[in-house]
Amino acid sequence: MKILEKALLMLEKYPLCDHCLGRQFALLGFGMDDEERGVIIKRLLVMEGHRLASSSDESGTSILKTLASNGSSAMALEILKRLKKRARGQKKCYLCEGHFDSFGLVNKAAEMLKEYDYQTFLVGVRLPPEIEEREDEFKSEFQVEFGESIRNEFSRVFGKSIHKIAGKPVDYAKPEVVVLVNPFSEEIELNANPLFIMGRYRKLKRGIPQSVLFCPKCRGKGCSTCSWTGKMYAESVEELIQSPALREALGEGASFHAAGREDIDARMLGRGRPFILEVKRPKKRSLNLPELKEKINREAQGKIRVSNLRFVDKDALRKLKLIEGSEKLYKVIVLFDRAILDEELQALERTFTNVAIHQQTPSRVLPRRKDTTREKHIYKTEVRRLAENTVEMRIICQGGLYIKELVTGDEGRTKPNVADTIKAGARPLELDVLSVFTKIRVA
């Protein structure tokens, strides 16, 4: 069936605006939008109707009346008046119900966007299910082969209109702000995509967890056990970093991601541990990172220090996860229950250099970790005497090895271990992470 014939059949049964008529032929032709297609098709039909009506062919008058009422054609209406023919009133579009003319909604969205700092945006559309079902039935009825969806056209039309007002480009791959519009309920929701800030942190004080640990009794609600704070510890590395960042970015929340974690009583020294702070729904994105770094370090009061802050995208989270298993350098001070001979120190270095450690999940983390045995590799160990019963061990090993249990043996759950190797009771006094090695340039 020819385009004009099919378009006329559609208009004879349903009132259609220029957008909704043109959309049924969206894949035909180039360099024009659906509204222009609809206008062209209607004008050609009006011309054909005028030709027939001028030849006293009643089918021409019928076409003009259809275009005037169901096509909202001002040209058809004027021709009918000149021919002294009565025309029916214009009707609301069957498919979009006239919502392609929602310019007030576009202005409202552009005004809401002024609260956000962004460079790119994308429009998403929410439609009532019955609207999409109606169009599906329409396409099936008329066997539409070259059309597109009403959702796609709404997204494109609103996107172009907002672009003209805001002057910001649309980005289909990684928009900084997504404008969700429901043209039928006239609801608008703005979703600012997360802002990712990568860096390294050093933890210079013991007794601070990496992330917030909620009170196990009240689970964060607050009770007498946790002094109504909802937390087991007053502060964490996560909070010390994210609080200033949230204030600067005007974010609604944050997630803290790090390449592994150190124990609460361990320090993180050297260049620090790589981390990514994910700021959710930020209104401000153009942060001055050197100033943010100074603000975090100043407010932390020597407990932590951050460095190498930079913006990254979501893909960096995947790389960060890979670093969790990378090599680490630990320093642990070990106290034995007896004096240790020089030969025993040498035996420790030999035993724990280039060796596989089989470590069952430590007893202290069993409540929150699956009970399984993992194999971790130690690449090199150096031992230095501090006193007759105290040594310093520097261990380069695969990430994920529990150093405290390597020292104590954890009642046989870690093999080999320091205590069994020299047959003496051993316990870690101090533990520090000196370096997190990585071949990936992350910070």
C-alpha positions in Angstrom: 0.0 0.0 0.0 1.3 3.5 -0.9 2.3 5.9 1.9 -0.5 8.4 1.2 -3.2 5.7 1.0 -2.1 4.2 4.3 -1.9 7.6 6.0 -5.4 8.5 4.8 -6.8 5.2 6.2 -5.2 6.0 9.6 -6.6 9.5 9.6 -10.1 8.3 8.6 -10.3 6.2 11.7 -8.2 8.1 14.2 -7.3 11.7 14.9 -3.5 12.0 14.6 -1.1 15.0 15.2 1.8 15.7 12.9 4.2 13.8 15.2 2.1 10.7 15.5 1.3 10.4 11.8 4.9 11.1 10.7 6.2 8.6 13.3 4.5 5.7 11.5 6.9 6.4 8.6 10.0 7.4 10.6 12.4 5.1 8.8 11.6 6.6 5.4 13.6 9.6 4.2 16.4 11.5 5.8 17.1 15.0 7.2 13.7 15.5 8.7 11.9 14.7 12.0 8.6 12.9 12.5 6.7 16.1 12.8 8.0 17.3 9.4 7.0 13.9 7.9 3.5 14.3 9.3 3.2 17.9 7.9 4.3 16.8 4.4 2.0 13.8 4.3 -1.0 15.9 5.4 -0.2 18.7 2.9 0.0 16.2 0.1 -3.3 14.7 1.1 -4.9 18.2 1.4 -3.6 19.0 -2.1 -5.1 15.7 -3.4 -8.4 16.4 -1.7 -8.4 20.0 -3.1 -7.8 18.6 -6.6 -10.6 16.1 -6.4 -13.0 18.6 -4.7 -12.3 21.2 -7.4 -13.4 18.6 -10.0 -16.7 18.1 -8.1 -15.5 14.7 -6.8 -17.1 14.2 -3.4 -14.2 12.0 -2.3 -12.1 15.1 -2.3 -14.4 16.9 0.1 -14.3 13.8 2.3 -10.5 13.8 2.4 -10.5 17.5 3.3 -13.0 17.0 6.1 -10.9 14.1 7.4 -7.8 16.3 7.4 -9.6 19.2 9.0 -11.0 17.2 11.9 -8.7 14.2 12.4 -5.6 15.9 11.0 -6.0 19.3 12.6 -5.1 20.8 9.2 -5.7 24.6 9.1 -5.1 24.4 5.3 -7.9 21.8 4.8 -10.2 23.9 7.0 -9.6 27.0 5.0 -10.2 25.3 1.7 -13.5 23.9 3.0 -14.6 27.4 4.0 -13.8 28.7 0.5 -15.7 25.8 -1.0 -18.6 26.6 1.4 -18.4 23.2 3.0 -19.0 22.5 6.6 -16.2 21.0 8.6 -16.2 19.1 11.9 -14.2 20.4 14.9 -10.6 19.4 15.5 -10.1 16.3 17.7 -7.3 15.4 20.2 -4.6 13.0 18.9 -5.6 9.4 19.5 -2.0 8.3 20.3 -0.3 11.1 22.2 -3.4 13.0 23.4 -1.7 16.3 22.4 1.3 15.9 24.8 3.9 16.6 22.1 3.0 20.3 22.7 4.0 20.2 26.4 6.3 23.1 26.1 5.6 24.0 29.8 7.0 20.7 30.8 10.2 21.4 28.9 10.6 24.7 30.5 10.0 23.2 33.9 12.7 20.6 33.3 15.2 23.2 32.1 14.5 25.3 35.2 15.1 22.2 37.5 18.4 21.5 35.7 19.7 24.9 36.7 20.3 23.5 40.2 22.8 21.0 38.8 26.4 21.4 37.7 26.6 19.2 34.5 28.0 19.1 31.0 25.9 16.4 29.4 22.3 15.1 29.8 19.9 12.5 28.5 16.1 12.4 28.5 14.3 9.3 29.6 10.6 8.9 29.2 8.0 7.1 31.4 4.7 6.4 29.8 1.5 4.9 31.1 1.3 1.2 30.0 -2.0 1.8 28.2 -0.4 4.4 26.0 2.2 2.0 24.7 -0.4 -0.7 24.4 -2.6 1.6 22.3 0.2 2.3 19.9 1.2 -1.3 19.6 -2.4 -2.2 18.7 -2.5 0.8 16.2 0.7 -0.5 14.5 -0.7 -4.0 14.3 -4.0 -2.7 12.8 -2.3 -0.8 10.0 0.7 -3.1 9.6 3.2 -0.3 10.3 6.6 -1.4 8.9 8.7 1.7 9.0 7.7 3.4 12.3 9.4 4.0 15.6 8.1 4.0 19.1 6.4 6.9 20.8 8.9 6.6 23.7 11.8 7.2 21.3 10.2 10.2 19.7 9.2 11.8 23.0 12.8 11.3 24.3 14.3 12.9 21.1 11.8 15.8 21.0 12.2 16.7 24.6 16.0 16.3 24.4 16.2 18.7 21.5 14.0 21.3 23.2 15.9 21.1 26.5 19.2 21.4 24.6 18.0 24.6 22.9 17.2 26.1 26.4 20.1 24.8 28.4 22.8 24.8 25.7 24.2 21.4 26.9 24.6 18.4 24.6 22.8 15.1 24.8 25.1 12.1 25.6 23.5 8.7 25.0 26.5 6.7 26.5 27.5 8.4 29.7 25.2 11.4 30.5 25.9 13.2 33.8 22.2 14.0 34.4 19.2 12.0 33.3 15.9 13.8 33.0 13.0 11.4 33.5 9.8 12.8 32.0 6.2 11.5 32.0 4.4 13.8 29.5 1.0 12.4 30.5 1.2 13.0 34.3 3.6 15.9 33.7 6.0 14.5 36.3 9.7 15.2 36.1 12.5 13.5 38.0 16.2 14.4 37.7 18.8 11.7 38.3 22.4 12.9 38.5 24.7 10.0 37.7 27.3 9.2 40.4 30.6 11.2 40.6 33.6 9.0 41.0 36.7 10.3 42.8 39.8 8.1 43.0 42.8 8.5 45.3 44.9 6.9 48.0 44.5 7.1 51.7 46.9 6.5 54.6 45.5 5.6 58.0 47.9 7.0 60.5 46.1 6.1 63.7 45.0 2.7 65.0 41.5 1.9 66.2 39.7 3.3 63.1 37.7 0.9 60.9 37.8 1.4 57.1 34.0 1.5 56.8 31.1 2.2 59.1 30.4 -0.7 61.5 26.9 -0.6 62.7 25.9 -1.7 66.2 25.0 -5.4 66.0 22.3 -5.0 68.6 20.3 -2.1 67.1 21.7 -2.4 63.5 22.2 1.4 63.2 19.0 2.6 64.8 20.7 3.7 68.1 20.6 2.0 71.5 22.2 2.2 75.0 24.9 -0.3 73.9 26.2 2.1 71.2 25.5 5.3 73.2 22.7 5.9 70.7 25.1 6.4 67.8 24.1 3.3 65.9 27.8 2.6 65.4 30.5 0.5 67.0 33.1 3.1 66.4 32.7 6.9 66.4 34.4 7.4 63.0 35.8 5.5 60.0 38.0 6.1 57.1 34.9 6.1 54.9 33.2 8.9 56.9 36.4 11.0 57.2 36.7 11.0 53.4 33.1 11.2 52.3 31.7 13.8 54.7 33.7 16.8 53.2 33.2 15.4 49.7 29.4 15.2 50.1 29.3 18.8 51.4 31.3 20.0 48.4 29.4 18.0 45.8 26.0 18.5 47.4 25.4 14.8 47.1 22.6 12.7 48.6 24.8 9.8 49.7 28.0 8.0 48.9 29.6 4.5 48.6 33.2 3.9 49.5 35.2 1.3 47.5 38.8 0.4 48.4 41.4 -2.1 47.1 41.1 -4.4 50.2 41.0 -3.4 53.8 43.3 -3.3 56.8 42.3 -4.4 60.3 40.9 -1.8 62.7 44.1 -1.8 64.8 46.4 -1.7 61.8 47.8 1.4 60.1 47.9 1.9 56.4 51.2 3.6 55.5 53.5 4.1 52.5 51.8 5.6 49.5 48.4 4.5 50.8 45.6 2.3 49.7 43.7 3.0 46.4 40.1 3.9 46.9 37.1 5.3 44.9 34.5 7.5 46.5 31.2 7.2 44.6 29.1 10.3 45.3 25.4 9.7 44.5 23.1 12.3 42.9 25.6 15.2 43.1 24.3 18.6 42.2 27.9 19.9 41.8 30.5 18.1 39.7 33.2 20.6 39.0 35.0 20.1 42.3 38.4 21.6 43.0 40.2 18.4 44.0 43.3 20.0 45.5 41.1 22.0 47.8 39.0 18.9 48.6 42.2 17.0 49.5 43.3 19.7 51.9 39.8 19.9 53.5 39.7 16.2 54.1 43.2 16.1 55.5 42.6 19.1 57.7 39.3 17.8 59.1 40.8 14.4 59.7 43.2 15.9 62.2 46.1 13.5 61.5 44.0 10.3 61.6 44.1 9.8 57.9 45.6 11.6 54.8 44.4 11.3 51.2 46.4 12.0 48.1 46.3 11.8 44.3 42.6 12.7 44.0 41.3 12.5 40.5 38.0 12.0 38.6 37.4 8.6 37.1 34.4 6.8 35.5 32.6 3.7 36.6 34.9 1.4 34.7 37.6 2.2 37.3 35.6 0.2 39.9 36.3 -2.9 38.0 40.1 -2.2 37.9 40.0 -1.4 41.7 38.5 -4.9 42.4 41.5 -6.4 40.6 43.9 -4.7 42.9 42.4 -6.3 46.0 44.3 -9.5 45.2 47.6 -7.7 44.3 50.8 -7.9 46.4 50.9 -6.2 49.8 53.9 -5.4 52.0 53.2 -5.8 55.8 55.2 -5.0 58.9 54.2 -7.0 62.0 55.8 -6.8 65.4 55.7 -10.3 67.0 56.1 -11.1 70.7 57.1 -14.7 71.6 56.6 -16.4 74.9 60.3 -17.1 75.1 63.7 -15.9 73.9 64.3 -16.6 70.2 67.6 -17.8 68.8 69.3 -16.3 65.7 69.0 -19.7 63.9 65.3 -19.6 64.5 65.0 -16.1 63.0 66.8 -17.5 59.9 64.5 -20.4 59.8 61.5 -18.0 59.8 62.9 -16.2 56.8 63.5 -19.4 54.9 60.2 -20.9 55.8 58.1 -17.9 54.8 59.9 -17.0 51.6 58.3 -18.2 48.3 55.8 -20.4 50.1 52.1 -21.2 49.7 50.0 -20.7 52.8 46.7 -22.6 53.3 44.5 -20.5 55.4 41.0 -21.5 56.6 38.7 -18.5 57.3 40.0 -17.1 60.6 37.8 -17.7 63.7 37.5 -13.9 64.3 35.8 -13.3 61.0 33.7 -16.4 60.7 30.5 -14.6 61.6 30.7 -12.5 58.4 32.8 -14.7 56.1 32.2 -18.1 54.5 34.2 -20.9 56.1 36.6 -22.1 53.5 40.3 -22.7 52.9 42.2 -20.4 50.6 45.7 -20.6 49.3 47.8 -17.5 49.4 51.4 -17.0 48.4 54.2 -15.3 50.4 56.9 -14.0 48.1 59.5 -12.8 50.6 59.9 -12.4 54.4 62.6 -10.5 56.3 63.0 -10.8 60.0 64.8 -8.3 62.3 65.3 -8.7 66.1 64.0 -6.0 68.4 64.5 -7.8 71.7 65.3 -11.3 72.8 61.6 -12.3 72.5 60.4 -9.7 70.0 61.0 -9.4 66.2 59.9 -7.3 63.3 58.7 -9.2 60.2 58.3 -7.6 56.8 56.2 -9.8 54.5 55.5 -9.4 50.8 52.5 -11.5 50.0 49.4 -12.0 47.9 46.5 -9.8 48.9 43.9 -11.5 51.1 46.4 -13.2 53.5 45.5 -12.7 57.2 48.7 -11.8 58.8 47.6 -12.1 62.4 46.6 -15.7 61.9 49.9 -16.3 60.0 51.6 -15.4 63.3 49.4 -17.2 65.8 48.3 -20.2 63.7 44.7 -19.6 64.7 44.6 -23.1 66.4 45.8 -24.8 63.3 43.6 -23.0 60.8 46.6 -21.4 59.1 49.5 -23.6 57.9 52.4 -23.1 58.0 52.4 -20.4 60.7 55.1 -18.6 62.7 54.2 -20.1 66.1 54.4 -23.7 64.9 57.6 -23.1 62.8 59.7 -22.3 65.9 57.4 -24.1 68.4 56.8 -21.0 70.6 53.7 -19.0 71.4 53.5 -16.0 69.2 51.2 -13.0 69.0 51.2 -9.8 66.9 51.7 -6.6 68.8 51.5 -4.1 66.0 50.5 -4.5 62.3 51.0 -2.0 59.5 50.4 -2.2 55.8 53.4 -0.5 54.2 52.5 -0.8 50.5 49.8 -1.9 48.1 51.5 -2.9 44.9 49.8 -2.8 41.6 50.8 -2.9 37.9 47.6 -1.0 37.0 48.1 2.8 37.0 45.1 3.7 39.3 46.2 6.7 41.4 
